[in-house]
């Protein structure tokens, strides 16, 4: 009778990985590192198992499916956001001078931290749209729900009635995530080109049909940065607080 095959060198059938026993946190952190390096298309249970030094089957106790693993990446992003916020408010007085009352300054701090996390993990950012569209509210990771609760709590403390707080929550969330998506959109056509026009591929745009877009493209390719993020958020909050 043939002997049972042994796991390949460096791979284990259990959850004792190359760097010690697995945990959900370690699995998600490794998945995020893989996506950061090679993009979402590189992520699979088999590939992640190779990264951790275990068989793919060992991962299913931490993520029951590929979709669950993708939701885990969203969770990892929001846990990193929580770490940013827990690190401290920074210069709270300066924030208040720039943005007004404490609740408003804290909304700005959350928006900036979200922006920083997104720019640190641009390859994973599309999941903030695709998984939110696919996963009902109650089934989203707890870290995501805590973020929603945090923002609603600030708006309640600011004196907004529930209906208006929901409207402000939607507007602020839409602005911050939309701004991140615009900042990270693909703009460069040929990274090897030094000439700005060819780098952006402006020669591919019909001059007669798209004159304004061609002129604006170099500016659109630049990041707006935290200043434009804050300006847009202030404009939204001014609209609601002016009523």
MARMI-512484 format. One line per field, with one value per residue (C-alpha): y, x, z. Coordinates in Angstrom, 1 decimal, always signed. Layout:
BEGIN
y: Y | ...
x: X | ...
z: Z | ...
REM end
This chain:
BEGIN
y: +0.0 | +3.4 | +5.6 | +8.8 | +11.8 | +14.2 | +17.9 | +19.8 | +21.2 | +24.4 | +23.7 | +22.2 | +20.6 | +22.1 | +25.7 | +25.8 | +28.1 | +29.0 | +31.8 | +30.1 | +29.2 | +31.0 | +33.5 | +35.4 | +38.6 | +37.0 | +35.6 | +38.9 | +40.8 | +38.4 | +38.7 | +42.5 | +42.4 | +40.1 | +42.4 | +45.4 | +43.8 | +42.1 | +43.3 | +41.6 | +39.2 | +37.5 | +36.6 | +33.0 | +30.6 | +28.5 | +31.5 | +32.8 | +29.4 | +29.5 | +32.9 | +31.6 | +28.2 | +26.1 | +24.2 | +26.2 | +24.1 | +25.3 | +28.8 | +28.0 | +28.1 | +31.8 | +32.7 | +30.2 | +31.3 | +33.7 | +36.2 | +35.9 | +36.5 | +39.7 | +40.9 | +40.2 | +42.6 | +45.3 | +44.4 | +44.8 | +48.3 | +49.4 | +47.9 | +49.9 | +53.0 | +52.3 | +52.0 | +55.4 | +57.0 | +55.3 | +56.6 | +59.9 | +63.1 | +64.8 | +68.6 | +68.8 | +72.5 | +73.2 | +70.9 | +72.8 | +76.1 | +74.9 | +73.0 | +74.4 | +72.4 | +69.2 | +66.9 | +68.5 | +68.4 | +64.7 | +64.1 | +65.7 | +63.5 | +60.3 | +61.5 | +62.1 | +58.8 | +57.0 | +58.8 | +57.8 | +54.2 | +54.1 | +55.6 | +53.1 | +50.2 | +51.4 | +47.9 | +46.9 | +50.1 | +48.8 | +46.4 | +49.4 | +49.7 | +46.2 | +44.5 | +47.2 | +46.8 | +43.0 | +42.7 | +43.8 | +46.2 | +43.6 | +41.2 | +43.6 | +43.2 | +44.6 | +47.1 | +48.6 | +48.9 | +50.5 | +53.2 | +53.8 | +53.9 | +56.3 | +58.8 | +58.6 | +59.1 | +62.3 | +63.7 | +62.8 | +64.6 | +67.6 | +67.8 | +66.5 | +64.8 | +61.1 | +61.8 | +64.7 | +62.7 | +60.0 | +62.5 | +64.0 | +60.5 | +59.6 | +62.8 | +62.6 | +58.9 | +59.5 | +62.4 | +60.7 | +57.4 | +59.1 | +61.4 | +58.4 | +56.7 | +59.8 | +60.3 | +56.7 | +56.4 | +55.4 | +58.4 | +57.5 | +55.9 | +55.3 | +55.5 | +55.3 | +58.5 | +61.8 | +64.1 | +64.9 | +64.7 | +61.3 | +60.1 | +60.8 | +59.5 | +62.8 | +61.9 | +59.2 | +61.8 | +63.4 | +67.1 | +68.3 | +66.3 | +66.6 | +70.0 | +70.8 | +67.3 | +67.4 | +70.8 | +69.7 | +66.2 | +67.3 | +68.9 | +66.0 | +63.7 | +65.5 | +64.4 | +66.9 | +65.8 | +66.3 | +70.0 | +69.4 | +66.5 | +68.9 | +71.7 | +69.4 | +68.0 | +71.6 | +72.5 | +69.6 | +70.3 | +74.0 | +73.1 | +71.1 | +73.4 | +76.5 | +75.3
x: +0.0 | +1.3 | +2.3 | +0.3 | +1.8 | +3.5 | +2.8 | +5.3 | +8.3 | +7.5 | +3.7 | +1.7 | -1.7 | -2.7 | -2.7 | +0.8 | +2.3 | +5.8 | +5.8 | +3.9 | +0.3 | -2.2 | -4.8 | -7.5 | -5.5 | -2.4 | -4.3 | -5.9 | -2.7 | -0.9 | -3.8 | -3.5 | +0.2 | -0.2 | -2.8 | -0.7 | +2.2 | +0.4 | -3.2 | -6.5 | -6.2 | -3.3 | -5.3 | -6.5 | -6.7 | -3.9 | -1.6 | -2.3 | -1.6 | +1.8 | +2.5 | +1.8 | +3.4 | +0.2 | -2.2 | -5.0 | -7.6 | -6.1 | -7.3 | -11.0 | -11.5 | -10.5 | -12.3 | -15.0 | -14.9 | -13.2 | -15.9 | -15.4 | -11.7 | -12.5 | -14.8 | -11.9 | -9.7 | -12.4 | -12.3 | -8.5 | -8.8 | -11.3 | -9.2 | -6.3 | -8.5 | -9.4 | -5.6 | -5.1 | -7.9 | -6.8 | -3.3 | -4.6 | -6.4 | -3.1 | -3.3 | -7.0 | -6.9 | -5.5 | -8.2 | -10.9 | -9.5 | -9.7 | -12.9 | -15.0 | -16.8 | -15.3 | -17.8 | -16.9 | -13.2 | -13.5 | -15.4 | -12.5 | -10.1 | -12.0 | -12.1 | -8.3 | -7.5 | -9.8 | -7.9 | -4.5 | -5.5 | -6.8 | -3.7 | -1.6 | -3.5 | -4.7 | -5.0 | -7.6 | -9.6 | -12.0 | -13.4 | -14.8 | -17.2 | -17.7 | -18.2 | -20.4 | -22.6 | -22.8 | -23.0 | -26.1 | -25.5 | -26.0 | -23.5 | -20.6 | -17.6 | -18.0 | -15.1 | -17.1 | -20.3 | -18.3 | -17.2 | -20.8 | -21.8 | -18.9 | -20.0 | -23.7 | -22.7 | -20.9 | -23.8 | -26.2 | -23.9 | -23.9 | -27.7 | -28.9 | -32.3 | -32.1 | -33.5 | -31.0 | -28.1 | -28.8 | -28.7 | -25.4 | -24.0 | -24.8 | -23.4 | -20.1 | -19.6 | -20.3 | -17.9 | -15.0 | -15.2 | -15.9 | -12.9 | -10.7 | -11.8 | -11.2 | -7.7 | -6.8 | -8.3 | -5.9 | -4.7 | -1.2 | -1.3 | +2.5 | +4.6 | +7.8 | +7.1 | +8.6 | +6.5 | +3.3 | +1.0 | +2.2 | +2.5 | -1.2 | -2.0 | -3.7 | -3.0 | -5.7 | -8.3 | -10.1 | -9.2 | -12.5 | -14.7 | -12.8 | -11.0 | -11.8 | -10.9 | -7.6 | -6.7 | -7.8 | -6.2 | -2.8 | -4.5 | -6.9 | -3.9 | -2.6 | -3.8 | -6.1 | -4.7 | -6.0 | -6.7 | -9.3 | -10.8 | -11.3 | -12.7 | -15.3 | -16.3 | -16.6 | -18.8 | -21.1 | -21.3 | -21.9 | -24.9 | -26.4 | -25.5 | -26.8 | -30.4
z: +0.0 | -0.9 | +1.9 | +2.5 | +0.9 | +3.2 | +3.0 | +0.7 | +2.5 | +4.3 | +4.1 | +6.9 | +6.9 | +10.3 | +11.3 | +12.7 | +10.1 | +9.2 | +11.8 | +14.5 | +15.2 | +13.0 | +14.2 | +12.3 | +12.8 | +11.3 | +8.3 | +7.5 | +7.9 | +5.5 | +3.1 | +3.1 | +2.7 | -0.4 | -1.9 | -1.2 | -3.1 | -6.0 | -6.1 | -5.5 | -8.4 | -6.7 | -3.6 | -3.3 | -0.4 | -2.0 | -2.5 | +1.0 | +2.4 | +0.7 | +2.2 | +5.7 | +5.2 | +5.6 | +3.4 | +2.0 | +4.0 | +7.2 | +6.4 | +6.2 | +10.0 | +9.8 | +6.5 | +5.4 | +1.7 | -0.7 | -0.1 | +3.7 | +3.1 | +1.1 | +3.9 | +6.2 | +4.2 | +4.7 | +8.4 | +8.4 | +6.8 | +9.4 | +12.3 | +11.0 | +11.0 | +14.6 | +15.4 | +13.8 | +15.9 | +19.1 | +18.7 | +19.9 | +18.6 | +18.0 | +18.4 | +19.4 | +19.9 | +16.5 | +15.0 | +16.8 | +15.6 | +12.0 | +12.1 | +14.9 | +17.7 | +19.0 | +17.2 | +13.9 | +14.5 | +15.3 | +12.0 | +10.2 | +12.2 | +11.1 | +7.5 | +7.5 | +9.1 | +6.5 | +3.7 | +5.2 | +5.5 | +2.0 | +0.5 | +2.4 | +0.9 | -2.6 | -4.0 | -1.3 | -1.6 | -4.3 | -1.7 | +0.2 | -2.7 | -4.0 | -0.6 | +0.8 | -2.3 | -1.8 | +2.0 | +4.0 | +6.8 | +9.6 | +8.1 | +7.7 | +9.9 | +13.4 | +12.9 | +10.0 | +12.1 | +15.0 | +12.5 | +11.6 | +15.2 | +16.0 | +13.4 | +14.3 | +18.0 | +17.1 | +15.2 | +18.1 | +20.5 | +18.2 | +18.6 | +15.2 | +15.2 | +14.1 | +10.6 | +10.0 | +11.5 | +9.0 | +6.2 | +7.4 | +7.9 | +4.3 | +2.9 | +4.9 | +4.1 | +0.4 | +0.3 | +2.1 | +0.2 | -3.1 | -2.6 | -1.9 | -5.1 | -7.1 | -5.6 | -6.4 | -9.9 | -12.7 | -14.6 | -16.0 | -19.4 | -19.8 | -16.7 | -18.7 | -20.5 | -19.2 | -21.4 | -19.4 | -22.4 | -23.5 | -19.9 | -19.5 | -23.0 | -24.1 | -27.8 | -27.3 | -26.6 | -29.6 | -29.5 | -30.9 | -28.7 | -25.4 | -25.3 | -21.7 | -20.4 | -22.2 | -20.7 | -17.2 | -17.3 | -15.8 | -12.9 | -12.5 | -12.3 | -9.2 | -5.8 | -4.0 | -0.7 | +2.8 | +2.2 | -0.5 | +1.6 | +4.5 | +2.3 | +0.9 | +4.3 | +5.6 | +2.7 | +3.5 | +7.2 | +6.6 | +4.5 | +7.3 | +10.2 | +8.4 | +8.6
REM end
